């Protein structure tokens, strides 16, 4: 890890010498140089127009006539003013220990962890409770979830464009504060909607239960609170916009080029671990009644139970305000960051000249009038466009799998929703988090540059594409009476439901009361009522209800009727370990290419366009991948539904899927995304044109941080190195 200077030492990270004979303003040869030539030479000699605060490391002082100029060399600091850590002039020395890339990484990781925990953890966990509490349907809750992406798409262009040339830590700090305000707004309906009052539901799912429930279309004004939830999500999306654009570029421009993928990988790993914490904390809070301190006859198994969904958002809002304070204290540029400007330029994708307006004007890109030309420059970069499209294909697969992955496991292995979500979490946390960090580590370990990173992304995509063929495998459905088999255990044609039989005809069972039970004969039943079970129920050692004397369940070992246990029957599928291994491989290789692809994007655009390019890329990824991904996967999965919910004659959600058809549809959709992603990566690799000079040779010619601070080099050697760089 490089040690960065504080700006008050005797030497800087990159010694810069000023000689009257070199690059003098009065030199005729310098006046006839092209603007780009003068600009690059000026940057190397410490007089870049982009950094007016910089000055030469060595200045020649006027001495006596005939005196050797070498004896009059005077060393001064090259750090620009304003690199101290603090708030509006308050810069105590104790804070400067955090004024390093590691300090920035710490607080940005906390912010990304908090964003992932809130948006991708808490909200996904409590969305069902919010629907139940505020009378929302699935369409309305979908609007609440999509408000985050809508806000991001609206804000990305302006935040990345103006923030890229502005004070990035201030944009980041105010963005985190906006996320905190969004969390407080999201929790607001709990305090304004009044107390949650509901009576305990009767035992209506058994044969002797009260089955005369009437269909009533009741409405309440609570559904209008969806607008408040959408506002909270909108603030979440707007606040998180600088985090994954300006935060990434701020890390990249303040660390060594070879270390940048590792820093970015750690940053994104924290964002991936956030949802895992959100699921754990949010799930634990849902076991607490929403009216904290009030007693209720409801239990957590009741369909009317609402947990304390709002507590997590209050904690997230408070944490966001605390994280805002240190982020706002960071300077525009960390001490020692100028050392890495030349190294990044040597790795950049070679572009055609965009004209004197962009190459010679240091103020280009700071006004809204330059926005169309900035977009046009990116559109003329085919490597950037192909990387954006490849990222969109990967995002579509990730969004679809993260949304419906638990449902796939639930259907294939006959698990409950909570068991499937927990199992999927165990798969995603090590594979996605480990793959993200490992991708950045491998880029640094093997010193991948430019097109090599794009080739690595293509190789990872090809590997995950081959592993995706595991969806040819699937587990057979557990037999369910009236859906996949008749009550006499004979196969039932697909699409033909026969929930009523002679054994349960007198029970008058309602299809609205779906509560699956597992019979002692190994067959699932729609509900205890459809199994012909009586109202009496006891609990076994595990706490589950057991229904006795079920007329539709034959007794295997004695006369009489069998019994049924709440929940689905356990699947005896022998392919479960193999399926889980291949799913793990698909996830880890999908995330393994994320950091190399992101780093390649930063290298294939101009240095002054990196933040704006990330913003445009996020718009493309969300528009073409993140938003339509769940819609596309949900549409194809619904094609495999066997049993739909019946809400007073209106089709609701799907209760049961045909496992073979679900695997085939998932395979077709996933392969489409992977094949297109591989083709886009291959095209980007073919079109990538690195700069003629080698980055390794350039880094070798630059003095290191440690040599600049502990072992100062000879000025004549530095002058030779600078002459070599100017020739390059």
C-alpha positions, -999 to +999 in steps of 0.1 A: +000+000+000+016+033-010+022+059+017+008+093+007+023+126+017+006+152+037+019+181+017+043+195+043+074+173+037+105+185+020+099+163-011+069+155-032+058+123-048+071+133-082+100+157-083+095+185-108+124+206-120+122+240-136+151+248-160+150+280-180+162+262-211+133+237-211+097+245-221+103+282-216+075+305-225+099+325-247+113+295-265+104+296-302+103+258-304+078+257-275+056+283-291+053+262-323+044+230-304+009+217-308-014+225-279-017+189-268+022+186-269+026+218-248-001+206-224+015+172-217+050+187-214+037+213-191+020+187-169+053+168-166+072+199-158+048+211-131+029+238-151-002+220-162-031+244-170-053+219-152-035+225-120-027+262-115-018+257-079+012+234-087+047+248-088+082+234-097+100+213-071+133+230-077+137+267-083+170+284-094+178+314-073+199+343-086+234+341-072+268+355-079+280+355-114+298+323-123+284+304-094+273+269-102+235+267-104+235+232-089+246+245-056+216+269-055+188+243-059+160+250-034+134+223-027+098+233-021+065+214-018+044+207-049+012+199-031-016+222-040-032+241-012-064+228+002-054+192+006-060+191+043-088+172+059-114+193+078-145+214+075-143+250+063-109+260+077-112+237+108-084+212+100-069+197+132-038+176+129-055+146+145-078+143+114-049+141+089-043+105+098-076+097+079-065+119+049-054+089+029-070+066+004-075+040+031-095+066+051-116+075+022-122+038+014-133+032+050-161+058+050-172+051+014-174+014+023-196+023+053-218+044+029-221+016+003-228-010+030-256+012+044-271+018+010-271-019+002-285-028+036-314-003+033-324-004-004-316-040-013-320-055+022-346-038+044-370-029+016-370-064+000-376-079+035-404-057+046-423-052+013-448-079+022-455-064+056-460-030+041-485-044+016-504-060+045-503-029+067-512-003+041-535-023+018-512-022-012-513-046-041-483-061-059-484-034-087-483-006-062-455-022-042-437-026-076-440+011-082-424+017-048-395-005-056-389+010-090-389+046-077-353+040-067-341+032-103-362+060-117-346+085-095-311+072-104-318+074-141-330+110-138-301+122-116-272+103-131-265+125-160-263+158-141-246+144-110-219+126-129-214+155-153-212+184-129-199+164-100-170+150-121-155+185-124-166+196-089-157+189-053-165+151-053-164+146-015-190+173-010-213+157-036-208+123-019-215+137+016-247+155+006-258+124-013-254+102+018-273+127+038-301+126+012-302+088+016-307+093+054-335+117+047-351+091+024-349+065+052-367+088+076-393+095+050-399+058+044-405+052+081-429+082+084-462+064+076-458+043+107-462+074+129-489+091+109-512+062+099-524+055+135-523+022+154-525-011+137-557-028+149-568-062+137-586-092+152-571-127+153-582-148+124-604-178+130-594-213+121-611-214+087-587-237+069-600-270+083-630-291+073-650-280+104-639-244+101-659-213+092-657-215+054-684-191+046-661-161+041-677-136+017-657-118-010-657-082+000-639-055-019-629-033+010-607-002+004-591+022+028-572+055+025-540+038+037-531+029+001-523+065-005-492+061+016-476+045-014-468+080-025-448+086+007-429+053+002-422+063-034-408+097-022-385+079+003-373+056-025-368+085-048-346+102-022-327+069-017-320+067-055-310+104-058-287+102-028-270+070-039-263+083-074-229+101-065-218+070-045-213+047-074-201+073-099-181+100-081-171+077-053-155+052-078-136+079-097-125+096-065-109+064-053-094+057-088-078+091-091-062+091-057-044+057-057-019+040-079-033+026-111-024-010-102-041-006-067-072+010-080-090-023-088-084-036-053-098-004-037-129-005-060-134-042-054-134-037-016-159-008-021-183-029-041-178-059-018-191-038+011-221-029-011-228-066-017-225-075+020-250-048+029-281-066+017-270-097+036-270-077+068-303-061+058-320-095+054-307-107+088-316-075+107-348-069+089-359-105+094-352-103+131-372-070+134-402-086+117-405-110+147-414-079+168-449-066+166-452-033+147-468-016+177-438-020+199-449-023+236-484-034+228-498-069+233-516-088+206-532-121+202-516-126+168-486-148+163-458-146+137-475-174+118-507-155+113-513-140+078-524-108+096-491-103+115-471-072+108-436-068+122-416-038+132-407-029+096-400+007+104-372+003+130-345-005+105-351+026+085-348+049+115-315+033+124-303+036+088-313+073+086-293+081+118-263+061+106-263+080+072-262+114+090-232+102+110-213+090+080-220+123+062-198+143+086-164+127+078-170+124+041-178+162+038-144+169+055-122+154+027-104+177+002-110+179-035-078+159-040-058+138-016-022+146-009+001+130-034-026+123-060-008+142-088+017+114-089-008+091-107-020+115-134+006+105-160+002+067-152-035+068-158-030+087-190-007+061-204-033+033-199-061+053-215-078+042-247-065+060-277-092+083-291-093+105-322-088+142-315-120+158-305-110+192-316-092+222-299-123+230-279-118+198-257-081+193-259-069+228-252-096+243-230-092+232-194-127+247-186-145+224-210-172+203-193-180+227-165-211+243-181-243+227-192-237+240-228-209+214-231-231+185-221-242+176-257-207+176-270-195+155-240-223+129-247-213+129-284-176+122-275-187+091-255-210+080-283-181+080-307-162+057-284-172+022-296-153+004-268-172+024-242-205+016-258-198-021-260-188-022-224-220-005-214-241-030-234-221-059-219-228-045-184-265-042-192-267-079-201-249-089-169-272-065-149-303-081-165-292-115-154-282-104-119-315-085-114-336-114-127-317-140-106-317-120-075-354-114-077-365-149-087-335-170-075-352-177-041-384-186-060-365-211-082-350-228-051-383-228-034-400-246-063-372-270-071-365-282-036-400-277-021-389-252+005-407-225+023-402-189+013-380-182+044-359-213+039-354-205+002-344-169+009-319-181+036-304-207+013-301-182-016-284-158+008-259-184+018-251-188-019-249-151-029-229-137+000-197-158-005-200-161-043-210-125-052-189-108-025-159-132-030-161-129-068-162-091-067-131-089-044-113-117-062-118-099-096-101-067-083-073-088-067-065-107-099-063-075-119-037-062-094-019-095-091-014-101-128-011-064-136-039-066-162-041-034-183-064-022-210-075-049-234-063-076-210-090-067-185-116-069-213-103-104-223-106-115-187-142-103-186-149-123-218-134-154-203-154-151-171-186-146-191-178-177-212-172-198-181-205-187-165-223-193-198-211-230-199-221-234-162-255-220-170-264-253-188-269-268-154-305-255-157-311-285-179-312-303-146-342-300-124-360-317-095-393-333-101-424-317-084-436-332-052-470-347-060-499-324-049-534-338-048-557-321-072-529-303-090-503-328-103-521-360-092-556-371-084-567-380-049-565-416-060-527-410-067-530-413-105-512-386-127-532-355-135-528-339-169-511-305-168-535-276-165-564-296-151-573-289-115-595-312-094-593-298-059-627-313-049-631-350-044-655-373-026-633-373+005-636-335+010-669-327-008-687-321+025-661-297+037-670-268+013-634-257+010-627-223-004-598-218-029-589-185-012-576-204+018-543-217+005-523-233+033-503-263+020-499-294+043-478-325+039-497-357+043-484-388+061-485-405+026-459-381+012-484-361-009-491-324-005-526-310-001-539-275-009-550-270+027-561-290+058-596-286+045-588-301+011-571-330+030-603-336+049-587-328+083-608-320+113-605-287+132-586-301+161-548-296+158-518-302+180-482-291+179-453-315+175-418-311+190-407-286+163-437-264+170-456-272+137-493-279+137-504-315+131-539-322+119-555-356+127-582-377+111-578-364+075-603-383+054-583-378+021-551-392+035-549-430+038-533-446+068-504-468+058-499-490+088-533-492+105-569-486+099-584-451+100-572-419+084-538-404+082-525-370+095-510-339+079-483-314+090-483-277+081-459-268+053-447-284+021-433-319+019-396-323+018-382-329-017-361-361-021-343-347-051-308-362-055-296-334-078-298-307-051-260-306-043-251-305-080-276-277-087-263-256-058-227-260-070-234-249-105-255-219-093-225-209-071-202-211-102-226-190-123-228-163-096-191-161-087-179-159-124-206-133-131-194-110-103-157-119-110-159-097-141-175-067-125-144-049-112-123-056-143-151-043-165-155-012-144-118-005-144-117-010-182-145+016-185-124+041-165-094+035-188-113+037-222-124+073-217-107+106-213-095+114-178-119+144-175-148+123-186-145+093-162-172+104-137-196+114-165-189+081-184-198+061-153-230+080-150-239+073-186-230+037-182-252+034-151-281+049-171-276+023-199-272-006-174-303+004-154-324+012-185-315-019-205-307-043-177-317-035-142-353-024-148-364-049-176-345-078-160-370-088-133-398-081-157-384-104-184-376-132-159-409-129-142-428-131-175-411-163-185-414-179-151-451-172-150-454-193-182-445-224-160-472-218-134-495-248-125-516-233-098-528-196-097-543-179-066-580-173-069-591-140-053-629-140-057-626-150-093-596-128-100-562-144-108-536-135-081-501-148-077-488-183-086-488-209-059-470-238-077-447-241-107-438-269-131-402-274-123-391-287-157-406-258-176-392-233-151-357-246-156-360-245-194-373-209-194-345-198-170-320-215-192-332-198-224-333-163-208-299-167-191-282-180-222-295-151-242-280-126-217-247-145-215-242-149-252-249-112-259-226-102-230-198-124-244-202-109-279-201-073-265-169-081-245-153-096-276-161-066-297-148-042-270-115-062-268-111-060-306-117-023-308-097-013-277-066+007-288-041+015-260-017+044-260+016+037-278+036+041-247+039+013-222+025+020-187+051-002-171+079+017-187+064+050-176+059+038-140+095+027-140+106+061-150+086+078-123+100+080-087+079+062-062+063+077-032+088+062-008+117+074-029+102+108-029+098+110+008+126+090+023+153+087-004+154+117-026+168+111-060+195+132-078+180+161-097+200+153-127+185+118-128+150+132-125+157+156-153+168+127-176+136+109-167+115+140-175+132+144-209+124+108-217+088+113-208+085+144-229+098+125-259+071+099-253 
